[in-house]
Amino acid sequence: MGFLEKIKEAREKSKKRKFTQSWDISINLRGIDLRKPESRLNLEFVLPEGRGKENKVAVITDSLEAEAKKSADLVIKKSEIDSLVKNKKKLKQIANEYDFFLGEVSLMPVIGKSLGLVLGPRGKMPKPIPPKISVEHLVKRAKKTIKVVLKESPVIHTSIGTEDMPEEKVAKNAEALFDFVVDKLPKGRNNIKSVFIKLTMGKPIKLEV
């Protein structure tokens, strides 16, 4: 598909801005009936070369506090859950500031009951930390993860890097994401209508599919 060539072209046709722009990809679909729940997607994908700007990850824990502090951006202890329930403003602030949440398995029922009303609607319910799995490993994965969502309109739109990343790495991310999406579609590539790539404020460049 020539991802690298199109990324170079998109950069050439984009003006330099006063902020670090993101690389955005839009995958437009056809032959998908989104009225059927099974046709919709709400998945996570780990970008092989990272996002350029890492996600902020919070860990809610009881016995894994020391390990979590080595890699997580925020550690919420079991003893702090009740105070967050009482302080909805702070809970909402944390929910908005942090991109991904992980929770110790033993705490998942408490987390769901106590924090679910705030985290759930934002799509940020914590992923459980399985026993004997490295917290650092899960945090590192979460920092490179993007959401792949297909709900109301037949298009998947997401960021695959930042403009200060090497173009080769952005191309690897784009290709890996494209293959992932194709694998999830009922008719594979036949469900792909078109693909565009662009910088945040730049001109969309069409890829041949």
GIKA-V423640 format. One record per backbone hydrogen bond with DSSP energy under -0.5 kcal/mol. CO is the residue of the C=O (numbers start at 1). NH is the residue of the N-H. E is the energy in kcal/mol with one decimal. If there is no record, write none. Layout:
((CO | NH | E) (CO | NH | E))
This chain:
((1 | 208 | -0.6) (2 | 6 | -2.0) (3 | 7 | -2.3) (4 | 8 | -2.3) (5 | 9 | -2.1) (6 | 10 | -2.5) (7 | 11 | -2.1) (8 | 12 | -2.2) (9 | 13 | -1.8) (11 | 14 | -1.5) (19 | 21 | -0.8) (21 | 163 | -2.8) (22 | 24 | -0.6) (22 | 200 | -1.3) (23 | 160 | -2.9) (23 | 161 | -0.6) (24 | 198 | -2.2) (25 | 158 | -2.0) (26 | 28 | -0.7) (26 | 196 | -2.4) (27 | 156 | -2.4) (28 | 193 | -3.1) (28 | 194 | -1.5) (32 | 34 | -1.0) (33 | 36 | -1.6) (35 | 37 | -0.6) (36 | 39 | -2.0) (37 | 40 | -1.3) (41 | 150 | -2.9) (43 | 148 | -3.2) (45 | 47 | -0.7) (45 | 146 | -2.7) (47 | 50 | -1.6) (51 | 53 | -1.1) (52 | 54 | -0.6) (55 | 57 | -0.6) (56 | 99 | -1.6) (56 | 100 | -1.9) (57 | 73 | -2.1) (57 | 74 | -1.4) (58 | 102 | -2.5) (59 | 61 | -0.6) (59 | 76 | -3.1) (60 | 104 | -2.4) (61 | 78 | -1.5) (64 | 68 | -2.8) (65 | 69 | -2.1) (67 | 70 | -1.0) (68 | 71 | -1.5) (68 | 72 | -2.9) (74 | 59 | -2.7) (74 | 76 | -0.5) (75 | 77 | -0.6) (76 | 61 | -2.5) (77 | 80 | -2.0) (77 | 81 | -0.6) (78 | 81 | -1.2) (80 | 84 | -1.6) (81 | 85 | -2.0) (82 | 86 | -1.7) (83 | 87 | -1.2) (86 | 88 | -0.7) (87 | 91 | -2.1) (88 | 92 | -2.7) (89 | 93 | -1.9) (90 | 94 | -2.4) (91 | 95 | -2.5) (92 | 96 | -2.1) (93 | 97 | -2.0) (94 | 98 | -2.3) (100 | 58 | -2.7) (101 | 127 | -2.4) (102 | 60 | -3.1) (103 | 129 | -2.7) (104 | 107 | -2.0) (104 | 108 | -0.7) (105 | 108 | -1.4) (107 | 111 | -3.0) (108 | 112 | -2.7) (109 | 113 | -2.0) (110 | 114 | -2.8) (111 | 115 | -2.8) (111 | 116 | -0.9) (112 | 116 | -0.7) (115 | 118 | -1.2) (115 | 119 | -2.7) (116 | 120 | -2.4) (118 | 122 | -0.5) (119 | 122 | -0.5) (119 | 124 | -2.6) (120 | 123 | -2.3) (127 | 103 | -2.5) (128 | 130 | -0.8) (129 | 105 | -1.1) (130 | 133 | -1.4) (134 | 138 | -1.8) (135 | 139 | -2.6) (136 | 140 | -2.5) (137 | 141 | -2.0) (138 | 142 | -2.3) (139 | 143 | -2.0) (140 | 144 | -0.7) (141 | 144 | -1.1) (142 | 145 | -1.2) (143 | 55 | -1.9) (144 | 47 | -2.5) (146 | 45 | -2.5) (147 | 149 | -0.6) (148 | 43 | -2.8) (150 | 41 | -2.0) (153 | 155 | -2.5) (154 | 29 | -3.0) (155 | 157 | -0.6) (156 | 27 | -2.8) (158 | 25 | -2.8) (161 | 23 | -2.8) (162 | 165 | -2.2) (166 | 169 | -0.8) (166 | 170 | -1.7) (167 | 171 | -2.4) (168 | 172 | -1.9) (169 | 173 | -2.2) (170 | 174 | -2.6) (171 | 175 | -2.6) (172 | 176 | -2.4) (173 | 177 | -2.5) (174 | 178 | -2.5) (175 | 179 | -2.3) (176 | 180 | -2.0) (177 | 181 | -2.6) (178 | 182 | -2.7) (179 | 183 | -1.9) (180 | 184 | -0.9) (181 | 184 | -1.0) (181 | 185 | -0.9) (182 | 185 | -0.8) (185 | 188 | -1.1) (187 | 190 | -1.9) (188 | 191 | -2.0) (189 | 192 | -1.8) (191 | 30 | -2.4) (191 | 193 | -0.6) (194 | 28 | -2.8) (195 | 207 | -2.9) (196 | 26 | -2.6) (197 | 205 | -2.6) (198 | 24 | -3.4) (199 | 202 | -1.7) (205 | 197 | -2.2) (207 | 195 | -0.6) (207 | 209 | -0.5))
